[in-house]
Amino acid sequence: MDKKQVERYRILKLLKELSTKVGRGTEFVSLYIPPGRPLGDVSANLREEYGTANNIKSRTTRKNVLDALESIQQRLKLFREVPPNGLVMFCGAVPQGEAAGSEKTEIFVLEPPKPVPFYLYRCDSRFYLDPLLASLSDEKAVGLIALGRDEAGIGVVSGKDLRVLDVMTSGVPGKVRVGGQSARRYQRVLEQLVHEFFVRVAERANKEFVEMPNLQGIFVGGPGPTKEDFIKEGLLDYRLKDKIIDIIDLGYSGEEGLRELVNKIAPKLKDVSYAEEIETFEELKQALFEHPESVALGQQEVDKAFKQGNVKKLLISEAFDVPFLLMKCDKCDYEIFVRASERPDKCPACEGGLTIVKEESGLDHYLDLALEVGADILVFSAHSESGEQFLRSYSGIAAFI
């Protein structure tokens, strides 16, 4: 990740958070302002919406919408003009609990990485996120087919996810000893069953992959010659044939085959986060075995490496996206950065009292440190296979130094 990629990641993280927020009524305001739009025009439009909102029958909804509009207007005063890519603002009374009246007005202001294409004002029970998500959803996708005579798995790897789209069984029986004409007749039956299975696999692959956005290519794998036989039958849509990147020998088919296939092709996948995680995790394990001095492992060692300016690449889990506290000792000025859930009572150095200096996401804290020193960054998913192993085995944070 570079600075732009980190900002994109943070916006996606925020949008994920915003997607979980639901208002008690139609009182969440979403505002999209394209570049070049005069702020005076935007303010005039918001004043009109303010007048319209005064007619809302529900007293609570009316108050919450008016409060949101006032907050947006106040925030707009901080801008002399609309930023080069436009401006997106979300504001609403977000419930803080089950009880009515617990709502708190929250406002989120974004300068998107791509130009906002239109002006839009919307008031609803949810924030309108679709335009932003669409502009950011440029993750490359790679199709996967792992098949043998008994089963087939169809999947796609995109971003930080491996999605299993379908697992199909063939119904083709195993080896049966027969002789003479019965053997030839049985072989013809088997060939017909395999062909029918191939047809079903191809139909499902065509359905999933032909219209898939950002599909970069397809890898086909499996044990034995079955995968080559499947390709030779020419059942895949003509638009997919040229997208087959490689045919890979595997020990498994089905869902297990899909996971084996991704592990084998990871070095060939460019700009796919899931594959990058696999490759980096293997690189980390190899470095720990061959050159352990080149790796800082765990939060304490990584903190030390940052202080010494030695971090070349930061590896961190999304699990660090929880509240952390920067605390300072009242006696010896010792500083400690810890999870809020693990807040210490006394200074580890002199047992003096500790004062909270700052509260922030642990993930954001380390991303900022890495950007400051110009280090490369890889954020591991907390749910992928490699991400789970990284979190479990190495506490979710490490660095190449």
C-alpha positions as CSV (number, residue, x, y, z in Angstrom):
1,M,0.0,0.0,0.0
2,D,1.1,3.5,-0.8
3,K,-0.5,6.7,0.6
4,K,-3.4,6.7,-2.0
5,Q,-4.1,3.0,-1.3
6,V,-4.2,3.6,2.4
7,E,-6.7,6.4,2.0
8,R,-8.8,4.2,-0.2
9,Y,-8.6,1.4,2.4
10,R,-9.7,3.9,5.1
11,I,-12.6,5.1,3.1
12,L,-13.8,1.5,2.4
13,K,-13.4,0.8,6.1
14,L,-15.5,3.8,7.0
15,L,-18.2,2.9,4.4
16,K,-18.4,-0.6,5.9
17,E,-19.0,1.1,9.3
18,L,-21.6,3.5,7.9
19,S,-23.5,0.6,6.2
20,T,-24.3,-0.8,9.7
21,K,-25.9,2.5,10.9
22,V,-29.7,2.6,10.7
23,G,-31.9,5.6,11.7
24,R,-35.2,5.3,13.5
25,G,-36.9,7.3,10.7
26,T,-35.9,8.9,7.4
27,E,-33.4,11.2,9.1
28,F,-30.0,10.3,7.6
29,V,-28.8,12.9,5.2
30,S,-26.4,12.0,2.3
31,L,-24.9,14.8,0.3
32,Y,-22.8,14.4,-2.9
33,I,-21.2,17.6,-4.3
34,P,-19.3,17.4,-7.6
35,P,-16.1,19.3,-8.2
36,G,-16.7,22.8,-9.6
37,R,-20.0,23.2,-7.9
38,P,-20.2,26.7,-6.2
39,L,-20.6,26.3,-2.5
40,G,-23.1,29.2,-2.6
41,D,-25.4,27.0,-4.7
42,V,-25.1,24.1,-2.3
43,S,-25.9,26.3,0.7
44,A,-29.0,27.7,-1.1
45,N,-30.2,24.2,-1.9
46,L,-29.7,23.1,1.8
47,R,-31.7,26.2,2.9
48,E,-34.5,25.0,0.7
49,E,-34.3,21.5,2.1
50,Y,-34.3,23.0,5.6
51,G,-37.6,24.8,4.8
52,T,-39.1,21.5,3.4
53,A,-37.9,19.6,6.5
54,N,-39.9,22.0,8.7
55,N,-43.1,20.4,7.3
56,I,-42.2,16.8,8.5
57,K,-45.0,15.6,10.7
58,S,-43.0,13.6,13.2
59,R,-41.5,16.0,15.7
60,T,-38.5,13.7,16.4
61,T,-37.8,13.1,12.8
62,R,-38.2,16.8,12.0
63,K,-35.8,17.8,14.7
64,N,-33.2,15.2,13.7
65,V,-33.3,16.2,10.0
66,L,-33.0,19.9,10.9
67,D,-30.1,19.2,13.2
68,A,-28.3,17.2,10.5
69,L,-28.8,20.0,7.9
70,E,-27.4,22.6,10.4
71,S,-24.4,20.4,11.1
72,I,-23.7,20.0,7.4
73,Q,-24.1,23.8,6.8
74,Q,-21.6,24.5,9.6
75,R,-19.1,22.0,8.3
76,L,-19.4,23.5,4.7
77,K,-18.3,26.9,6.1
78,L,-14.8,25.3,6.7
79,F,-14.3,25.0,2.9
80,R,-13.5,27.9,0.6
81,E,-14.4,25.8,-2.4
82,V,-15.3,22.3,-3.3
83,P,-12.1,20.0,-3.4
84,P,-10.8,18.8,-6.7
85,N,-12.6,15.4,-6.5
86,G,-15.7,16.9,-4.9
87,L,-17.1,16.4,-1.4
88,V,-19.3,13.7,0.2
89,M,-21.1,14.3,3.5
90,F,-23.1,11.9,5.7
91,C,-25.0,13.2,8.8
92,G,-27.8,11.8,10.9
93,A,-29.1,11.0,14.4
94,V,-27.5,7.6,15.0
95,P,-29.1,5.5,17.8
96,Q,-26.7,4.7,20.6
97,G,-28.9,2.1,22.1
98,E,-32.3,0.4,22.0
99,A,-34.1,3.2,23.8
100,A,-35.7,6.0,21.9
101,G,-34.0,9.3,22.6
102,S,-30.5,7.8,22.7
103,E,-29.7,9.2,19.2
104,K,-26.6,11.3,18.7
105,T,-25.9,13.4,15.6
106,E,-22.8,12.2,13.8
107,I,-21.3,13.7,10.7
108,F,-18.8,12.2,8.3
109,V,-17.0,14.2,5.6
110,L,-15.1,12.6,2.8
111,E,-12.9,13.8,-0.1
112,P,-13.3,10.8,-2.4
113,P,-10.3,9.5,-4.4
114,K,-12.3,9.8,-7.7
115,P,-14.4,12.8,-8.9
116,V,-18.0,12.8,-7.7
117,P,-20.1,12.6,-11.0
118,F,-23.3,14.4,-9.9
119,Y,-25.0,16.5,-7.2
120,L,-27.3,14.6,-4.9
121,Y,-29.2,15.2,-1.7
122,R,-31.0,12.3,-0.1
123,C,-32.8,11.8,3.2
124,D,-33.4,8.2,4.2
125,S,-33.2,5.7,7.1
126,R,-29.7,4.7,5.8
127,F,-26.8,6.6,4.3
128,Y,-26.7,6.4,0.5
129,L,-23.3,4.7,-0.1
130,D,-23.8,3.1,-3.5
131,P,-22.1,5.8,-5.7
132,L,-19.0,5.8,-3.5
133,L,-18.8,2.0,-3.3
134,A,-19.1,1.8,-7.1
135,S,-16.3,4.2,-7.6
136,L,-14.0,2.2,-5.3
137,S,-15.0,-1.3,-6.4
138,D,-12.1,-1.8,-8.8
139,E,-10.8,-5.0,-7.2
140,K,-9.6,-7.4,-9.8
141,A,-11.3,-10.8,-9.9
142,V,-9.9,-14.1,-10.9
143,G,-12.1,-17.1,-11.6
144,L,-11.3,-20.6,-10.3
145,I,-12.4,-24.1,-11.4
146,A,-11.1,-27.1,-9.5
147,L,-12.5,-30.4,-10.9
148,G,-12.0,-34.1,-11.0
149,R,-14.2,-36.9,-12.1
150,D,-16.1,-37.0,-8.8
151,E,-16.6,-33.3,-8.0
152,A,-15.9,-29.7,-9.1
153,G,-15.6,-26.4,-7.2
154,I,-16.2,-23.0,-8.8
155,G,-14.9,-19.9,-7.1
156,V,-13.6,-16.4,-7.4
157,V,-10.8,-14.6,-5.6
158,S,-11.1,-10.9,-5.4
159,G,-9.7,-8.3,-3.0
160,K,-9.3,-10.1,0.4
161,D,-11.8,-12.8,-0.2
162,L,-12.0,-16.3,-1.7
163,R,-15.6,-17.0,-2.4
164,V,-16.8,-20.5,-3.2
165,L,-19.6,-20.1,-5.7
166,D,-20.6,-23.7,-6.0
167,V,-19.5,-27.3,-5.3
168,M,-20.9,-29.9,-7.7
169,T,-20.7,-33.7,-7.5
170,S,-20.7,-35.8,-10.7
171,G,-22.4,-39.0,-9.7
172,V,-19.9,-40.9,-11.8
173,P,-19.2,-44.3,-10.2
174,G,-15.7,-45.5,-9.3
175,K,-13.9,-48.4,-10.9
176,V,-16.0,-51.5,-11.5
177,R,-14.6,-54.7,-12.9
178,V,-16.5,-55.9,-15.9
179,G,-15.4,-57.8,-19.0
180,G,-16.1,-58.2,-22.7
181,Q,-18.9,-56.3,-24.3
182,S,-20.1,-55.2,-20.9
183,A,-16.8,-53.4,-20.3
184,R,-17.2,-51.4,-23.6
185,R,-20.8,-50.6,-22.8
186,Y,-20.0,-49.6,-19.3
187,Q,-17.2,-47.3,-20.6
188,R,-19.6,-45.6,-22.9
189,V,-22.0,-45.0,-20.0
190,L,-19.2,-43.6,-17.9
191,E,-18.1,-41.3,-20.8
192,Q,-21.6,-40.0,-21.1
193,L,-21.9,-39.3,-17.4
194,V,-18.6,-37.5,-17.4
195,H,-19.7,-35.4,-20.4
196,E,-23.0,-34.5,-18.7
197,F,-21.0,-33.5,-15.6
198,F,-18.7,-31.3,-17.7
199,V,-21.8,-29.6,-19.3
200,R,-23.2,-28.8,-15.8
201,V,-19.8,-27.4,-14.7
202,A,-19.4,-25.3,-17.8
203,E,-23.0,-23.9,-17.6
204,R,-22.4,-22.8,-14.0
205,A,-19.0,-21.3,-14.9
206,N,-20.5,-19.5,-17.8
207,K,-23.3,-18.1,-15.6
208,E,-20.9,-16.9,-13.0
209,F,-18.0,-15.6,-15.1
210,V,-19.3,-14.2,-18.4
211,E,-20.8,-11.0,-16.8
212,M,-18.4,-10.8,-13.8
213,P,-17.0,-7.3,-13.6
214,N,-13.2,-6.9,-13.5
215,L,-12.6,-10.6,-14.3
216,Q,-8.9,-10.8,-15.2
217,G,-8.7,-14.4,-16.1
218,I,-9.5,-18.0,-15.1
219,F,-7.3,-20.8,-13.6
220,V,-8.4,-24.4,-14.1
221,G,-7.0,-27.1,-11.9
222,G,-7.5,-30.6,-10.6
223,P,-6.0,-34.1,-10.3
224,G,-5.2,-36.2,-13.3
225,P,-6.1,-35.5,-16.9
226,T,-9.8,-34.6,-16.2
227,K,-9.1,-30.8,-16.3
228,E,-7.5,-31.1,-19.7
229,D,-10.4,-33.2,-20.9
230,F,-12.8,-30.6,-19.7
231,I,-11.1,-27.8,-21.6
232,K,-10.9,-29.9,-24.8
233,E,-14.6,-30.4,-24.8
234,G,-15.0,-26.7,-25.6
235,L,-18.0,-26.2,-23.4
236,L,-17.0,-22.9,-21.9
237,D,-18.4,-19.8,-23.4
238,Y,-16.2,-18.4,-26.2
239,R,-15.7,-15.2,-24.2
240,L,-14.1,-17.2,-21.4
241,K,-11.8,-19.4,-23.5
242,D,-9.3,-16.7,-24.0
243,K,-9.4,-15.8,-20.3
244,I,-7.9,-19.2,-19.2
245,I,-4.5,-18.2,-17.9
246,D,-3.2,-21.6,-16.9
247,I,-4.1,-25.2,-16.1
248,I,-2.7,-26.5,-12.8
249,D,-2.1,-29.9,-11.4
250,L,-3.8,-30.4,-8.0
251,G,-4.1,-33.1,-5.4
252,Y,-7.8,-32.2,-4.8
253,S,-10.9,-31.0,-6.5
254,G,-14.0,-29.3,-5.1
255,E,-13.8,-26.7,-2.3
256,E,-10.5,-28.1,-1.0
257,G,-9.1,-28.0,-4.6
258,L,-10.1,-24.3,-4.8
259,R,-8.0,-23.5,-1.8
260,E,-5.1,-25.5,-3.0
261,L,-5.4,-23.8,-6.4
262,V,-5.2,-20.3,-4.9
263,N,-2.1,-21.3,-2.9
264,K,-0.4,-22.6,-6.0
265,I,-1.2,-19.6,-8.3
266,A,-0.6,-16.9,-5.6
267,P,2.8,-15.8,-7.2
268,K,1.0,-15.3,-10.6
269,L,-1.7,-13.0,-9.2
270,K,-1.0,-9.3,-9.4
271,D,-3.0,-6.7,-7.4
272,V,-5.2,-9.3,-5.7
273,S,-5.0,-8.8,-1.9
274,Y,-5.9,-12.4,-1.0
275,A,-3.0,-13.8,-3.1
276,E,-0.7,-11.1,-1.7
277,E,-1.5,-12.2,1.8
278,I,-0.6,-15.8,1.0
279,E,2.7,-14.9,-0.6
280,T,3.7,-12.4,2.1
281,F,2.8,-14.9,4.9
282,E,5.0,-17.5,3.3
283,E,7.8,-14.8,2.9
284,L,7.4,-14.0,6.6
285,K,7.7,-17.7,7.7
286,Q,10.7,-18.2,5.5
287,A,12.4,-15.0,6.9
288,L,11.8,-16.2,10.4
289,F,13.5,-19.5,9.6
290,E,16.4,-18.2,7.6
291,H,17.0,-14.7,8.8
292,P,15.1,-14.1,12.1
293,E,17.0,-10.8,12.7
294,S,15.3,-9.3,9.6
295,V,11.9,-9.5,11.3
296,A,10.3,-7.6,14.2
297,L,7.5,-9.8,15.6
298,G,4.8,-8.6,17.9
299,Q,3.7,-5.2,19.0
300,Q,6.7,-4.5,21.3
301,E,9.3,-5.3,18.7
302,V,7.5,-3.4,16.0
303,D,7.2,-0.3,18.3
304,K,11.0,-0.6,18.9
305,A,11.7,-0.9,15.2
306,F,9.6,2.2,14.4
307,K,11.4,4.2,17.0
308,Q,14.7,3.2,15.5
309,G,13.4,4.0,12.0
310,N,14.1,0.4,10.8
311,V,10.7,-0.6,9.4
312,K,10.8,-1.5,5.7
313,K,7.4,-3.2,5.5
314,L,4.6,-3.3,8.0
315,L,2.4,-6.4,8.3
316,I,-0.8,-5.8,10.4
317,S,-4.1,-7.5,10.9
318,E,-7.5,-5.8,10.5
319,A,-8.1,-7.1,14.1
320,F,-6.0,-4.1,15.2
321,D,-8.9,-1.9,14.1
322,V,-10.1,-1.5,17.7
323,P,-9.7,1.3,20.3
324,F,-6.1,1.7,21.6
325,L,-4.9,4.2,24.2
326,L,-1.7,6.2,24.1
327,M,-0.9,6.6,27.8
328,K,1.9,8.6,29.5
329,C,3.3,8.1,33.0
330,D,2.8,11.0,35.4
331,K,6.3,10.4,37.0
332,C,8.8,9.2,34.4
333,D,7.1,10.2,31.1
334,Y,7.1,6.6,29.9
335,E,4.7,6.1,27.0
336,I,2.7,3.0,26.3
337,F,0.3,2.2,23.5
338,V,-2.2,-0.5,24.5
339,R,-5.6,-1.9,23.6
340,A,-8.3,0.0,25.6
341,S,-9.6,-3.4,26.8
342,E,-6.1,-4.1,28.3
343,R,-5.6,-0.7,29.9
344,P,-3.0,-1.0,32.7
345,D,-3.4,0.6,36.1
346,K,0.2,1.5,36.7
347,C,3.3,2.5,34.7
348,P,5.2,-0.7,33.7
349,A,8.5,1.2,34.3
350,C,8.0,2.9,37.7
351,E,4.5,1.9,38.8
352,G,3.4,5.6,38.6
353,G,0.0,6.8,37.5
354,L,-0.9,6.8,33.8
355,T,-2.8,9.6,31.9
356,I,-4.6,9.0,28.6
357,V,-3.0,11.2,26.0
358,K,-4.9,9.9,23.0
359,E,-7.5,7.3,21.9
360,E,-7.5,6.0,18.4
361,S,-7.7,2.8,16.3
362,G,-4.6,0.7,16.6
363,L,-4.7,0.0,12.9
364,D,-4.8,3.7,12.0
365,H,-2.0,4.4,14.4
366,Y,0.4,1.9,12.8
367,L,-0.7,2.9,9.3
368,D,0.3,6.5,10.0
369,L,3.6,5.4,11.5
370,A,4.4,3.4,8.3
371,L,3.4,6.3,6.1
372,E,5.6,8.6,8.0
373,V,8.7,6.5,7.5
374,G,7.8,5.5,3.9
375,A,7.4,1.8,4.7
376,D,5.4,-0.6,2.6
377,I,2.2,-1.8,4.1
378,L,0.1,-5.0,4.0
379,V,-3.1,-5.2,5.9
380,F,-4.2,-8.9,6.5
381,S,-7.8,-9.8,6.6
382,A,-9.0,-11.1,9.9
383,H,-11.1,-13.8,8.1
384,S,-8.9,-15.2,5.3
385,E,-6.9,-18.4,5.9
386,S,-3.6,-16.6,5.9
387,G,-5.0,-13.7,8.0
388,E,-6.3,-16.0,10.6
389,Q,-2.9,-17.8,10.8
390,F,-1.0,-14.5,11.0
391,L,-3.2,-13.3,13.8
392,R,-3.1,-16.6,15.7
393,S,0.6,-17.3,15.3
394,Y,2.1,-13.8,15.3
395,S,-0.4,-11.7,17.3
396,G,-1.4,-9.8,14.1
397,I,1.6,-7.5,13.8
398,A,5.1,-7.8,12.4
399,A,7.6,-5.9,10.3
400,F,10.4,-6.5,7.9
401,I,13.4,-4.5,9.0
